[in-house]
């Protein structure tokens, strides 16, 4: 494979080159190509345009890629200065992205309270399908701890099913965003890929109102879904009051 004088340039060098070309105009030397016995002369104008177009296209691709959000879990931002006292109260799930395995199906709600020592606890309800056909009501309890006090929105949740057929365990519980009065987005990643992105995780979109969110807040929620690399992966959660 032949290399020209631009093939060894780093992406940032290419960007700088195109910016310089934008200022001064393309200034590349013409070359002559042979095809068998036929000689094709490329005019200086054609060569300048071809090389210039190639570089502009390449830089556009690089700019697009650099603008995409990182899917490394540790790069995700969470709610700054999270206040559990304002977060406390009743929330209704409007949409969810399921993890692998058993997960609440519909009519999901959670009520958070703050105990005397400042610990946040929750009781949650929902319906779950067992064995692919048996739909039952599920009651869960959870306790939350904050591993790093400087990031209170990154919590760890210990949960217990209040029946023998429900699972118990622990997950990360990150509050990605909330305005406390209308919506909240929570996220948990159970396992990571080698590149730091999530291999198995779940997220929930909560509302104080089981009937839904206004359009302005829906736009905020969609933006946050993109930021945690889960755009298009959420399913609506039925809230029928059962």
Secondary structure, DSSP 8 states (H G I E B T S, - for coil): ----TTTT--HHHHHHHHHHHHHH-------EEEETTEEEE--HHHHHHHHHHHHHHHHHHHHHHHHS---BGGG----TT--HHHH-EEEEEEEEE--SS----EEEEEEEEE-TTS-EEEEEEEEEEETTTEEEEEEEEEEEE-S-TT-TTEEEEEEEESSTTS--EEEEEEEEEE-SSSEEEEEEEEEE-TTSBEEEEEEEEEESSTT---HHHHHHHHHHHHHTT-TT--EE------
